[in-house]
Amino acid sequence: MCTAGVHGNEPAGGRALLRIMADFSSQTLSRGRVLALTGNMQALALKERYQVKDLNRIWSQERANRLRKDPKSAAFPEEVEMAALLPILHHAMDQTSGKVFLLDLHSTSGLGAPFACCMEVTHHRQFMESLSIPMILGLRPRMQGTLMDYIASFGHGAIGVEGGQNDDPDTVDCHEACIRVAIGAIGMTDSSSDPKQEEARALLVQRSKGLPRYLEINHRYAVEEDDQFVMTPGFRNFSSVDAGQILAHDRHGPIRAKESGIILFPRYQAEGADGFFLARPTTL
């Protein structure tokens, strides 16, 4: 399953999926099927991250159970979107006799190389490692209610991919490459059925050159709605920062790095509760 546009200001994943679905034919897949889904359609139309609440932070089992039982109980636009997605996702999970994998496509407001995220190392390690781009670990304690965590809670493989900057055309290319490589890694295609697969793999290797293979999140800077948070210009995903360095400002004054590390998700957009994350290289 590939989802895109869960955040409405991140159109690149959807464009990549349109490319893939137009390119694939009934002969492309040697087994299985690909399900392509748009996430927050209302927010995408408005080009906004979300309208009321972040759709990628509300996937609790309690809310999902309520919306599956009574879709009309949806109280705000993102619950309406979630209520529409839930029966499609569960039908796909319930009807398959094999494994289910989710590739949730995202992008960031800051520039930088593509990377992937997972909530924890699972037995679907081949899927997790297939993309040849940096993998971010340790998000679960700091990022609740994500779609990938919801799908993973049923025992399936789930990865979030940050393909690059929101409006950068290269981000579409990275997303397309990730889809092709991931589908090949789980045995649904090979280089004969999808001749673009090796080119896609080479693109991801090139974009990740010189970056750590695995990073562990050790700090998240949370932003409140009235904080007047402004990120200092010039940071990219994977920029190195020093302890004490000014990373942003809010109504209380400068925000400094608590420790040295690698910055991820610097927030150069008006919405979102994550100001930035700090990570360190790690091993599995």
Residue, then its C-alpha position, 0 to 999 in steps of 0.5 A: m500500500c502506498t499513501a501520499g498527501v497525508h499532509g496537504n502541503e506535500p504533493a510530490g508523493g501523489r505525483a510519483l504514484l501517478r507516474i508509477m500507476a501510469d507506467f505499470s501494466s497488468q504484466t508488471l507485477s509478478r505477484g501481489r498488487v499495489l494499492a495507491l491512496t491519497g491521504n488528506m484530499q481536502a487539505l491537498a486542494l487547499k495546499e495546507r498541511y491540515q485544516v484542523k488536526d494533523l492527519n498523521r498524528i490522530w491514528s489511535q486505535e480508539r479513534a479508528n474503532r469509533l470511526r469504523k463503527d460510525p463514520k458519521s461521528a467524524a467531528f472535523p475534516e481530518e476525521v472525515e478523511m480518516a473515516a474514508l481511508l479506514p475501510i479501504l486499508h482494512h479491506a486490503m489487510d483482511q483480504t490478502s493471504g500474504k504480507v502487507f507493506l505500507l510505504d507512506l510518502h512525505s516531504t519536508s519544508g527544509l531542503g536535504a537528502p531523502f530518508a526513511c523512517c520507521m517506528e521500530v526495527t521489525h521482522h520486516r527488516q528486508f523491506m526496511e533496508s531495501l531503499s538504500i537511503p538513511m533510516i531514522l529510528g527512535l520516533r515512536p516515543r516522540m511521534q504518536g498517532t502516525l499512519m505507519d504506526y497504525i498499520a504496523s500495529f497489525g503486524h505489517g511492515a510500514i515505512g515513511v519516506e521523506g523524499g526531499q523538499n515539498d516543492d522540489p521536482d527532484t522529490v517526485d523522482c526520489h519518491e518514484a525511485c523508492i516505490r520501484v525499489a520497495i516493490g522489487a525488494i518484496g518480490m513483486t517485480d524484478s529488473s525484467s518486468d520493471p527495467k527502471q528498477e536498477e536506475a531507481r536504485a542507483l538514484l537513491v544510492q547517489r542521493s544518499k552518498g556520504l550520509p549515515r545509514y542509520l540515525e537514532i532520534n534523541h531530541r524533539y523540539a515541540v512547538e505550541e500553537d502560540d509560540q511564534f516559532v521561526m526556524t533560523p534560515g539555512f538548515r537542511n536535513f542532515s546539517s550538523v549542529d553544535a551544542g548551544q548553537i541557535l537553531a530557531h527563535d520563538r516568543h521566549g527568545p532564541i532556541r539553542a541546540k541542547e547537544s551536538g548532533i544532526i538536525l532533521f525536519p527543520r520546520y520552515q512552514a507555518e503549521g506543525a507541532d515539530g520544530f526540529f529533531l536532533a539525531r546521532p548515527t547509530t547501528l542496528 
